[in-house]
């Protein structure tokens, strides 16, 4: 099979995508580290737990929701436990399953971090774009996501909405 090399426009787009997503991720991480003393990964774990009933979910489901390996998530949750923001316990119906639960202190830390984080997301991602560009970006990301995660079958409706 012959290699389908990227054309000039594709190469520029690919590199622009790589640098932009890296710079955006770094900017968001720096802001959270500076303003809230936590990396972006911790923020995503806290935010994910805050959005589910009872603010608790199995470690396996949490790993899937934050796109992390179970071992990487376990390490991060251990750090969050040290801060008193998350607690782990066996599932009441299946002791082989570990449940992560957002504590009241963790919810308070998230609530304190969220306004500055949302402002940074707005400033870095949405403010430079028109409403039409935001809609186009959403459609482009949905198309890419479907190709990258075809088995999800709408498992993450909070990401793209129920029509994903």
C-alpha positions as CSV (number, residue, x, y, z in Angstrom):
1,X,0.0,0.0,0.0
2,X,1.3,3.4,-0.9
3,X,1.7,6.0,1.8
4,X,-0.8,8.9,1.5
5,X,1.5,11.8,2.5
6,X,-0.1,14.9,3.8
7,X,-0.5,17.7,1.3
8,X,0.8,21.2,2.2
9,X,-2.6,22.4,3.5
10,X,-3.1,19.2,5.5
11,X,0.4,19.5,7.0
12,X,-0.2,23.1,8.0
13,X,-3.6,22.1,9.5
14,X,-2.1,19.1,11.3
15,X,0.7,21.2,12.9
16,X,-1.7,24.0,13.8
17,X,-4.0,21.5,15.5
18,X,-1.1,19.9,17.4
19,X,0.4,23.2,18.6
20,X,-3.0,24.8,19.4
21,X,-4.3,21.9,21.4
22,X,-1.0,21.6,23.3
23,X,-0.9,25.3,24.0
24,X,-4.5,25.4,25.1
25,X,-4.0,22.4,27.4
26,X,-0.9,23.9,28.9
27,X,-2.6,27.3,29.4
28,X,-5.6,25.6,31.2
29,X,-3.2,23.5,33.4
30,X,-1.1,26.6,34.3
31,X,-4.2,28.6,35.3
32,X,-5.5,25.8,37.5
33,X,-2.1,25.2,39.1
34,X,-1.7,29.0,39.7
35,X,-5.2,29.8,40.9
36,X,-6.3,26.5,42.5
37,X,-3.1,24.6,43.2
38,X,-4.3,21.6,41.2
39,X,-3.5,20.2,37.8
40,X,-6.1,19.9,35.1
41,X,-6.4,16.2,35.6
42,X,-7.5,16.6,39.2
43,X,-10.0,19.3,38.2
44,X,-11.5,16.9,35.6
45,X,-11.8,14.1,38.2
46,X,-13.5,16.4,40.7
47,X,-15.8,17.9,38.0
48,X,-16.8,14.4,36.7
49,X,-17.6,13.2,40.2
50,X,-19.6,16.4,40.9
51,X,-21.9,15.7,37.9
52,X,-23.1,12.2,38.9
53,X,-25.9,11.3,41.4
54,X,-24.4,11.0,44.9
55,X,-21.1,12.4,43.6
56,X,-19.8,8.9,43.5
57,X,-18.8,6.4,40.8
58,X,-16.8,3.2,40.3
59,X,-13.1,3.8,39.6
60,X,-13.5,1.9,36.3
61,X,-16.3,4.1,35.2
62,X,-14.5,7.2,36.3
63,X,-11.4,6.2,34.4
64,X,-13.5,5.8,31.2
65,X,-15.2,9.2,31.8
66,X,-11.9,11.0,32.1
67,X,-10.1,8.9,29.5
68,X,-7.4,7.6,31.9
69,X,-5.9,4.3,32.6
70,X,-7.0,2.8,35.9
71,X,-3.5,2.9,37.3
72,X,-3.0,6.6,36.4
73,X,-6.4,7.4,37.8
74,X,-5.6,5.5,41.0
75,X,-2.5,7.5,41.5
76,X,-4.4,10.8,41.0
77,X,-7.2,9.8,43.3
78,X,-4.6,8.9,46.0
79,X,-3.3,12.5,45.8
80,X,-6.9,13.8,46.0
81,X,-7.5,11.5,49.0
82,X,-4.5,13.1,50.7
83,X,-6.1,16.5,50.3
84,X,-9.4,15.2,51.6
85,X,-11.2,15.9,48.3
86,X,-12.1,12.3,47.4
87,X,-12.5,9.1,49.3
88,X,-12.4,5.5,48.1
89,X,-14.5,2.7,49.5
90,X,-15.7,-0.8,48.4
91,X,-19.0,-0.8,46.5
92,X,-21.7,-1.8,49.0
93,X,-23.1,-4.6,46.6
94,X,-19.8,-5.8,45.1
95,X,-16.7,-5.5,47.3
96,X,-14.4,-6.2,44.3
97,X,-15.5,-2.8,42.9
98,X,-13.9,0.4,44.3
99,X,-16.0,3.6,44.4
100,X,-14.6,7.1,44.3
101,X,-16.7,9.7,46.1
102,X,-16.3,13.5,46.0
103,X,-16.2,14.8,49.6
104,X,-17.7,18.1,50.7
105,X,-14.2,19.6,50.9
106,X,-13.6,18.4,47.3
107,X,-16.8,19.9,46.1
108,X,-15.8,23.2,47.8
109,X,-12.4,23.1,46.2
110,X,-14.0,22.5,42.8
111,X,-16.6,25.3,43.4
112,X,-13.7,27.7,44.3
113,X,-11.6,26.7,41.2
114,X,-14.5,26.6,38.7
115,X,-15.1,30.4,38.1
116,X,-11.5,31.2,37.1
117,X,-11.2,28.0,35.1
118,X,-14.4,28.7,33.1
119,X,-13.2,32.3,32.5
120,X,-9.9,30.9,31.2
121,X,-11.7,28.4,28.9
122,X,-13.9,31.3,27.6
123,X,-10.9,33.6,27.1
124,X,-8.7,31.0,25.4
125,X,-11.2,29.0,23.3
126,X,-14.5,30.8,22.9
127,X,-13.8,34.6,22.9
128,X,-11.6,34.4,19.8
129,X,-14.4,32.7,17.8
130,X,-17.7,33.8,16.4
131,X,-20.8,31.9,17.3
132,X,-20.7,30.3,13.8
133,X,-17.1,29.2,14.3
134,X,-18.0,27.7,17.7
135,X,-20.8,25.6,16.0
136,X,-18.4,24.6,13.2
137,X,-15.7,23.6,15.8
138,X,-18.3,21.5,17.6
139,X,-19.3,19.7,14.4
140,X,-15.7,19.1,13.4
141,X,-14.9,17.7,16.9
142,X,-18.0,15.5,16.8
143,X,-16.9,14.0,13.5
144,X,-13.4,13.3,14.7
145,X,-14.7,11.9,18.0
146,X,-17.0,9.4,16.2
147,X,-14.0,8.1,14.2
148,X,-11.8,7.9,17.3
149,X,-14.3,6.3,19.6
150,X,-16.8,4.4,17.5
151,X,-17.7,1.9,20.3
152,X,-18.8,4.7,22.6
153,X,-22.2,4.8,20.9
154,X,-23.3,7.9,22.7
155,X,-21.9,6.8,26.0
156,X,-20.7,10.3,26.7
157,X,-23.8,12.5,25.9
158,X,-22.4,15.3,28.1
159,X,-19.6,15.8,25.6
160,X,-21.5,16.4,22.4
161,X,-25.2,16.3,23.4
162,X,-27.7,13.5,22.8
163,X,-27.4,13.7,19.0
164,X,-23.8,12.5,19.1
